Amino acid sequence: MEQKTYTISDLAKEHAVTPRTIRLYEEIGIVAPQRDGNKRIYAERDRVRLRLAIRGKGLGMSLAEVKELIDMYDNTGRDEKKQLKCLLAKLQERRDILLAQRRDIEITLAEIDRIADKARSTLSNLEQAPMSQKAS
């Protein structure tokens, strides 16, 4: 039974990425297409690895972290328990980073609001000052 193959254009279109992105993932070792001259031929394995890489990037993982998780699946003899523990640790790490960033953003937004309120108050006082001076 012949295995389905994909071109770089097929995968780029399917995953809404550029061929350049796929070539970068190839350079890093996330995908490893066969070659027919200059033409890249991707197998189902490459397609799945690409999908996992894009999903990992969407979660904010680095390409190195994504590759580590994907390679672990290949290198652990399909030890799903070990892979899931590693995945959970990476997800918790990413979650902690995002929570810290959210706290930083909330502090910054509160400071922006405080400064904006003070600026509005000062502007209001300045706009009212000429009227009270004219009335005297």
Salt bridges, closest charged atoms under 4 A:
GLU14 OE2 - HIS15 NE2 3.86
GLU14 OE2 - ARG47 NH2 2.72
GLU26 OE2 - ARG35 NH2 3.25
GLU26 OE1 - ARG40 NE 2.53
GLU44 OE2 - ARG47 NH1 2.76
GLU68 OE1 - LYS90 NZ 3.44
ASP71 OD1 - ARG49 NH2 2.89
ASP71 OD2 - LYS67 NZ 2.29
ASP74 OD2 - ARG45 NH2 2.52
ASP74 OD2 - ARG49 NH1 2.35
GLU111 OE2 - ARG114 NH2 2.74
ASP117 OD1 - ARG120 NH1 2.99
